[in-house]
């Protein structure tokens, strides 16, 4: 049912009971023009009476988001800016000294340097980012993921300066950012949690006592942790002291907080997360699941949706739990509830990510929803346009994270200059990336250079499509994990959907054997040989007086031919 903005003279729906009409649910002045038109007309197929249209009050556009600063870099910055451009919102980029030629800087409407190459001097520099936002009349800040995206102090500073933070409020971030307090909230909301401690560990002796009580194996975790940092798997009492010491040290250096706690380790679990979306009026929905069990060192590298492990009944139960978890903390915006699911399909709350996830594109592909646009609508004060019954998964999507790293040498990051890129395309293919030919990947940041996403009508076809596009994806100049991802797509456990978080470890030998030695060097060698042959042929033609065509060689044609060679 569409939503209309009404003049104050109309008091109830009975005056126009034959019309698809409801009173405005949010203050005049909020919303955007295109959203308003979509809400009114997208489900109404009849003739729109003129007198009804006249009752519509266009929101005061002075209060709407017109300029968004994207406080991030890389592919997510470009991703956010694309949605801004479609919504006719100006995008403002920030960049470090190392990112002056980065794609997000070139793509944005405006770009401003905020400091040196180190993250602490630039992308984590709250005061400098706020200074830029105020100086250039920014209406809102989108934090992307990583960096300041889950920093409650940053969200608070935005609020203090009258800048909209596109994400949840600081109180929610504090509540869910601390994993111990998050566990307590979930217990209150009747969301299942893994057995463990509800308080921080005081010392190693307490850790030993708790481990012996709940039984080995156990997982020691940093309360403020994420990304696999500050985590240690403990199998016996002899491992507790070292794990406790190293986990606290890593947590302190990574998050500035060395608080740790213990959970019972769930063996052979699936890592399954649910996308949720909430507005300012208490409405919360889930947008189904993502299977994230293909992990290396607790870092996801392949994700898919729907999960081959989740049944319709389990999806409903987990979805309801995700919504309950979000409502328990008055969640606003896009977020993710992560669960561990054991082999018997019992599920347990793991953590909540109060931001957009790296793997959000697969949800967008199977649901046809632009999550960044939904974030912006919510930030504008627009009620959720989607209802739970509207959410239906269609087809299957898979995402592979493309990283500049050497899979043969313990996945060491491989910064360097991109010499050539041939990106795959075709039906159901999406690439979220930020690199281009001639771009130098800096050493200061995460080695992920892009995400390759495919969609197909079912899982089998999606895997086949991903195999094709991984074969066609050519990057020279730096080593990448593309051949490793191809090996994953060929592994029987993955193909059959019979895998859990132990997939990489169980198939380590097979995956390493499947690595291609062609990191781009072979392609470059072919190109060099072809160029040399072309050079010799040109010499022969130039020395001959019997040429039948004296027209000069087109340099554009020559360039195209050489590029074609690199597609072998």
C-alpha positions in Angstrom: 0.0 0.0 0.0 1.6 3.3 -1.0 2.3 6.1 1.4 1.0 9.6 0.9 2.0 12.9 2.5 -1.2 14.7 3.4 -2.2 18.2 4.1 -3.3 18.7 7.7 -6.9 19.2 6.6 -7.4 15.5 5.9 -7.8 13.7 9.2 -8.8 10.1 8.4 -8.8 7.5 5.7 -12.5 7.3 5.4 -12.6 10.4 3.3 -10.9 8.5 0.5 -11.6 4.9 1.3 -11.6 3.8 -2.4 -8.0 5.0 -2.7 -4.8 3.2 -1.7 -4.1 5.8 1.0 -2.5 5.9 4.4 -1.5 8.8 6.6 2.1 9.9 6.7 4.1 7.9 9.3 7.0 10.3 9.6 7.5 14.1 9.9 7.0 16.4 6.9 10.3 17.3 5.4 11.7 13.8 5.5 12.0 11.5 2.5 13.3 12.2 -1.0 11.4 13.0 -4.1 12.1 9.8 -6.0 11.3 7.7 -2.9 8.0 9.5 -2.6 7.0 8.8 -6.1 8.0 5.2 -5.9 6.1 4.7 -2.7 2.9 6.2 -4.2 2.9 4.5 -7.6 4.9 1.3 -7.5 1.9 -0.9 -6.4 -1.0 1.2 -7.7 -2.2 0.3 -11.2 -5.4 2.2 -11.3 -6.1 5.8 -12.5 -4.7 8.2 -9.9 -7.4 10.9 -9.1 -6.2 14.4 -9.5 -7.7 15.5 -6.2 -5.7 12.8 -4.4 -2.5 13.7 -6.0 -3.1 17.3 -5.0 -3.1 16.3 -1.3 0.5 15.1 -1.6 3.0 17.5 0.1 6.5 17.2 -1.4 8.9 17.0 1.6 11.1 20.0 2.3 14.2 19.2 0.3 16.3 21.5 2.4 16.3 18.8 5.1 17.2 15.9 2.8 20.6 14.3 2.3 22.3 15.9 -0.8 26.0 15.4 0.0 27.5 12.2 1.5 31.1 11.9 2.6 32.3 8.3 2.3 34.7 7.7 5.1 36.4 4.8 3.5 38.5 3.6 0.6 38.8 0.8 -1.9 35.9 -1.1 -3.4 33.3 -0.3 -0.7 33.9 3.5 -1.2 33.2 3.1 -5.0 30.2 0.8 -4.2 28.6 3.5 -2.0 29.3 6.3 -4.5 27.6 4.4 -7.3 24.3 4.3 -5.3 24.8 7.9 -4.5 25.2 8.8 -8.1 22.0 6.9 -9.0 20.1 8.8 -6.3 21.6 12.1 -7.5 23.4 12.6 -4.3 26.9 14.2 -4.4 29.7 12.0 -3.1 32.7 13.3 -1.3 35.8 11.1 -0.9 38.6 11.3 1.6 42.0 9.8 0.9 45.4 9.3 2.4 48.7 10.3 0.8 49.0 6.7 -0.4 45.7 6.8 -2.1 45.9 10.0 -4.3 45.4 8.0 -7.5 42.9 5.5 -6.0 39.7 4.8 -8.0 37.4 6.1 -5.3 39.2 9.5 -5.5 38.7 9.6 -9.2 35.1 8.5 -9.0 33.8 10.9 -6.4 32.4 14.4 -7.1 35.0 15.8 -4.7 38.0 14.4 -2.8 40.1 15.7 0.1 43.3 14.4 1.7 43.0 13.7 5.4 46.5 12.6 6.3 49.4 10.2 5.8 49.4 6.6 4.5 49.0 5.0 8.0 45.3 4.4 8.8 45.6 6.1 12.2 46.7 9.3 10.4 43.9 9.2 7.8 41.0 6.8 7.6 40.9 6.5 11.4 41.5 10.2 12.0 38.1 11.2 13.4 38.8 14.9 14.0 40.2 15.4 10.5 37.3 13.6 8.8 34.8 15.7 10.8 36.8 18.9 9.9 36.5 18.0 6.2 32.8 17.2 6.5 32.0 20.5 8.1 34.2 22.6 5.8 32.4 21.1 2.7 28.8 21.2 4.0 28.3 17.4 4.1 24.9 16.3 5.2 25.8 12.7 6.1 28.7 10.3 6.4 28.7 6.7 5.2 31.4 4.7 7.0 31.4 1.6 4.7 32.9 -1.4 6.5 36.1 -1.6 8.6 38.0 1.6 9.8 35.4 3.7 11.7 32.3 1.9 10.7 31.7 0.4 14.2 33.3 3.2 16.2 30.7 4.6 18.5 32.9 7.6 19.3 32.8 8.5 15.6 29.0 8.1 15.4 28.7 10.4 18.5 30.9 13.0 17.0 28.8 13.1 13.9 25.7 13.6 16.0 27.3 16.4 18.0 28.2 18.2 14.8 24.7 17.8 13.3 25.9 15.3 10.6 23.9 12.2 9.9 25.8 9.0 10.5 24.5 6.4 8.1 24.3 3.5 10.6 22.9 2.7 14.0 23.2 5.0 17.0 26.3 5.0 19.2 24.4 3.3 22.1 23.6 0.3 20.0 27.1 0.1 18.7 28.5 0.2 22.2 26.1 -2.5 23.3 26.8 -4.9 20.4 30.4 -4.0 19.9 31.2 -5.5 23.3 30.7 -9.2 22.8 30.1 -9.9 26.5 27.3 -7.3 26.7 25.9 -8.6 23.4 25.7 -12.1 24.9 23.7 -10.7 27.8 21.3 -8.9 25.6 20.7 -12.0 23.5 20.0 -14.1 26.6 17.4 -11.5 27.6 15.8 -11.7 24.1 15.7 -15.5 24.2 18.1 -15.8 21.4 20.3 -19.0 21.7 23.9 -18.4 22.7 26.9 -20.7 22.9 27.6 -21.8 26.6 30.3 -19.6 28.1 31.2 -16.7 30.4 29.0 -13.7 30.8 31.8 -11.7 32.5 35.4 -10.9 31.4 38.1 -13.2 32.7 40.2 -11.8 35.6 43.3 -13.9 35.2 44.7 -17.1 33.7 43.6 -19.2 36.8 40.0 -18.2 36.3 40.4 -19.1 32.6 41.6 -22.6 33.6 38.8 -23.1 36.0 36.1 -22.1 33.4 37.7 -24.3 30.7 37.6 -27.3 33.0 34.0 -26.5 33.9 32.5 -26.2 30.4 34.9 -28.8 28.9 37.4 -28.7 26.0 37.7 -27.6 23.3 36.9 -24.0 24.1 37.3 -20.7 22.2 39.0 -17.8 23.9 37.8 -14.5 22.4 38.5 -10.8 22.6 35.4 -9.0 23.8 35.9 -6.1 21.4 37.4 -8.4 18.7 36.6 -9.1 15.1 38.1 -10.4 11.9 39.6 -13.4 13.6 41.9 -11.3 15.8 42.2 -12.0 19.6 40.9 -15.6 19.1 42.5 -18.8 20.3 41.2 -22.4 20.2 42.2 -24.3 23.3 42.2 -28.2 23.3 43.7 -28.9 26.8 44.7 -27.2 30.0 48.3 -27.1 29.0 47.4 -24.6 26.2 45.4 -22.2 28.3 48.2 -20.0 29.7 49.9 -19.3 26.3 46.5 -18.7 24.6 45.4 -16.4 27.3 48.6 -14.3 27.2 48.8 -14.0 23.4 45.1 -13.4 22.9 45.1 -10.5 25.4 48.2 -9.0 23.8 46.7 -9.2 20.3 43.4 -7.8 21.5 45.1 -4.8 23.1 47.2 -4.0 20.1 44.3 -4.5 17.6 41.4 -3.0 19.5 42.9 -1.0 22.5 41.1 -3.4 24.9 42.5 -6.6 26.3 39.2 -8.0 27.7 38.7 -11.6 26.9 36.0 -14.3 27.6 35.4 -18.0 26.9 32.9 -19.9 24.9 32.4 -23.6 24.3 33.8 -24.5 20.9 31.2 -25.7 18.5 32.8 -28.5 16.5 32.2 -28.7 12.7 29.9 -25.6 12.7 28.5 -23.7 9.8 29.0 -19.9 9.9 25.6 -18.5 8.8 24.6 -14.9 9.0 21.3 -13.0 8.5 21.0 -9.6 7.0 18.7 -7.3 8.9 17.2 -3.9 8.2 15.6 -1.6 10.7 14.1 1.9 10.5 13.4 4.7 13.0 9.9 3.5 13.8 10.6 0.1 15.2 10.2 -1.8 12.0 12.8 -4.6 11.5 13.0 -7.3 8.8 15.5 -9.9 7.9 16.7 -10.4 4.3 17.6 -14.1 4.6 20.9 -15.8 5.1 24.4 -15.9 3.7 26.6 -19.1 4.1 30.1 -17.9 5.1 31.8 -21.2 6.2 34.6 -21.1 3.6 37.2 -19.4 5.9 40.9 -19.1 6.2 42.2 -18.1 9.6 38.6 -17.1 10.6 38.5 -14.8 7.5 35.8 -15.4 4.9 36.9 -15.9 1.4 33.8 -17.4 -0.4 30.2 -16.7 0.5 26.9 -17.9 -1.0 23.2 -17.4 -0.7 21.0 -19.3 -0.1 22.9 -21.6 2.2 22.8 -25.3 0.9 22.6 -26.3 4.6 19.6 -24.3 5.6 16.1 -25.8 5.4 13.0 -23.6 5.0 12.1 -24.4 8.6 15.5 -23.5 9.9 15.5 -20.3 7.9 12.3 -19.2 9.5 13.6 -19.9 13.0 16.9 -18.2 12.5 15.3 -15.2 10.7 12.9 -14.7 13.6 15.8 -14.9 16.1 17.8 -12.3 14.0 14.8 -9.9 14.1 14.4 -10.5 17.8 18.1 -9.7 18.3 17.9 -6.5 16.3 14.7 -5.3 18.1 16.3 -6.1 21.5 18.8 -3.3 20.9 16.5 -0.9 18.9 18.6 -1.4 15.8 18.4 1.2 13.0 19.9 0.6 9.5 21.6 -2.3 7.9 23.3 -4.9 10.1 24.1 -8.6 10.3 23.4 -11.2 13.0 26.0 -14.0 12.8 25.2 -17.5 14.0 27.1 -20.8 14.4 25.0 -23.8 13.4 26.1 -27.3 14.4 25.7 -30.5 12.4 22.3 -31.1 14.1 21.1 -27.7 12.9 21.1 -26.2 16.4 22.0 -22.5 16.0 23.7 -20.1 18.4 24.2 -16.3 18.3 27.8 -15.5 17.5 27.9 -11.7 17.1 26.3 -8.7 15.5 28.0 -6.5 12.9 26.6 -3.0 13.2 27.5 -2.1 9.6 27.3 -3.2 6.0 29.1 -6.5 5.4 31.7 -7.1 2.8 29.6 -9.9 1.4 26.3 -7.9 1.1 26.2 -8.1 -2.7 25.0 -11.8 -2.7 22.0 -10.7 -0.7 21.4 -7.9 -3.2 21.6 -10.3 -6.1 19.1 -12.9 -4.8 16.6 -10.3 -3.5 17.0 -7.5 -6.0 17.5 -5.0 -3.2 20.1 -2.2 -3.1 21.2 -2.2 0.5 23.2 1.1 0.3 20.1 2.9 -1.0 18.0 1.3 1.8 20.6 2.6 4.3 20.2 6.1 2.9 16.4 6.0 2.9 16.5 5.0 6.5 18.9 7.8 7.3 16.5 10.2 5.6 13.8 9.1 8.0 11.9 7.0 5.5 10.0 4.0 6.9 11.0 0.6 5.6 9.5 0.1 2.1 9.9 -3.6 2.3 7.8 -6.0 4.4 8.9 -9.4 5.6 6.4 -11.1 3.3 8.0 -9.3 0.3 11.3 -11.0 0.9 11.8 -14.0 -1.4 15.1 -15.5 -2.5 15.4 -16.0 -6.3 18.2 -18.0 -7.8 21.6 -18.4 -6.2 24.6 -16.1 -5.8 28.2 -16.7 -4.9 30.9 -14.2 -4.0 34.7 -14.7 -4.2 37.0 -12.2 -2.6 39.9 -11.4 -4.9 43.1 -10.6 -2.9 46.6 -9.5 -3.9 48.3 -12.3 -2.1 50.5 -15.3 -2.7 48.6 -18.5 -2.0 51.8 -20.6 -2.4 53.6 -18.7 0.4 51.1 -18.7 3.2 49.0 -16.0 1.5 51.4 -13.2 2.0 50.2 -9.8 0.8 51.6 -8.9 -2.6 51.4 -5.2 -3.2 52.7 -3.8 -6.5 51.6 -2.3 -9.8 48.7 -3.7 -11.8 50.1 -4.1 -15.3 47.0 -5.5 -17.0 43.5 -6.5 -16.1 41.0 -8.5 -18.2 37.7 -8.6 -16.3 35.0 -11.2 -17.0 31.5 -10.2 -18.0 28.2 -11.7 -19.2 24.8 -12.5 -17.7 24.8 -12.6 -14.0 28.3 -11.3 -13.4 29.2 -8.5 -11.1 32.6 -7.1 -10.1 33.0 -4.7 -7.1 36.6 -3.6 -7.4 38.8 -0.5 -7.2 41.9 -1.3 -9.1 42.8 -0.4 -12.7 45.8 -0.9 -15.1 48.8 1.1 -13.8 47.4 1.4 -10.3 49.9 0.6 -7.5 48.4 -1.4 -4.6 49.7 0.2 -1.4 51.2 -1.9 1.4 49.3 -0.1 4.1 45.9 -1.6 3.8 44.0 -4.9 3.4 45.1 -6.9 0.4 41.5 -7.5 -0.9 41.3 -5.7 -4.3 37.8 -6.7 -5.3 34.9 -9.1 -5.1 33.6 -11.3 -7.9 29.9 -12.1 -7.7 27.8 -14.3 -9.9 24.1 -15.0 -10.0 22.3 -17.9 -11.7 18.9 -19.6 -11.5 20.3 -22.4 -9.2 23.4 -23.3 -7.3 24.8 -25.7 -9.9 24.7 -23.1 -12.6 26.1 -20.5 -10.2 29.2 -22.7 -9.6 29.6 -23.3 -13.3 29.4 -19.5 -13.9 31.9 -18.8 -11.2 34.3 -21.3 -12.7 34.1 -19.6 -16.0 34.6 -16.0 -14.8 37.5 -17.0 -12.5 39.2 -18.5 -15.6 38.6 -15.4 -17.6 39.7 -13.0 -14.8 43.3 -12.0 -15.7 45.5 -9.8 -13.5 49.2 -9.3 -14.2 51.8 -7.5 -12.2 50.9 -8.9 -8.8 50.1 -12.3 -7.5 46.5 -13.0 -6.6 44.4 -15.8 -5.1 42.3 -16.4 -8.2 43.7 -19.9 -8.9 43.1 -20.8 -5.3 39.5 -19.8 -5.7 39.2 -21.9 -8.8 40.4 -24.9 -6.8 37.7 -24.2 -4.2 35.0 -24.2 -7.0 36.3 -27.6 -8.2 36.5 -29.3 -4.7 33.8 -32.0 -4.4 32.8 -30.9 -0.8 32.0 -27.4 -2.0 30.3 -28.6 -5.2 28.1 -30.9 -3.2 27.4 -28.3 -0.5 28.8 -30.6 2.1 31.1 -28.3 4.0 31.5 -26.4 7.2 34.1 -24.0 8.7 36.7 -26.8 8.6 36.5 -26.9 4.8 39.9 -25.3 4.1 41.7 -27.4 6.7 40.1 -30.6 5.5 40.9 -29.9 1.8 44.2 -28.1 2.3 46.3 -30.6 0.3 43.9 -30.7 -2.6 43.6 -26.9 -2.8 47.3 -26.4 -2.8 47.8 -29.0 -5.6 45.2 -27.2 -7.6 47.1 -24.0 -7.6 48.0 -22.7 -11.0 51.6 -21.5 -11.5 50.2 -18.9 -13.9 50.1 -15.7 -11.7 50.1 -13.6 -14.9 53.7 -14.3 -15.8 52.8 -16.8 -18.5 50.3 -14.4 -20.0 52.9 -11.7 -20.0 55.5 -13.9 -21.7 53.0 -14.8 -24.4 52.4 -11.1 -24.9 56.1 -10.3 -25.1 56.7 -13.1 -27.7 53.8 -11.9 -29.8 55.0 -8.3 -29.6 58.5 -9.4 -30.7 57.1 -11.4 -33.6 55.0 -8.3 -34.6 58.2 -6.2 -34.4 60.1 -8.6 -36.8 57.2 -8.6 -39.2 57.0 -4.9 -39.3 60.8 -4.7 -40.0 60.3 -7.1 -42.9 57.3 -5.1 -44.3 59.2 -1.8 -44.0 62.2 -3.2 -45.8 60.1 -4.5 -48.7 59.2 -2.3 -51.6 56.4 -4.8 -52.7 53.9 -3.7 -50.1 50.3 -3.7 -51.5 49.0 -1.2 -48.9 51.0 1.8 -48.0 48.6 3.1 -45.4 50.2 3.7 -42.0 49.4 1.2 -39.3 46.7 2.4 -36.9 48.1 2.7 -33.4 44.6 2.1 -32.0 44.3 -1.1 -34.0 47.8 -2.2 -32.8 46.9 -1.5 -29.2 43.7 -3.5 -29.5 45.6 -6.5 -31.0 48.2 -6.4 -28.2 45.4 -6.3 -25.6 43.7 -9.2 -27.4 46.8 -11.3 -26.9 46.6 -10.9 -23.1 43.2 -12.5 -23.2 44.6 -15.9 -24.1 
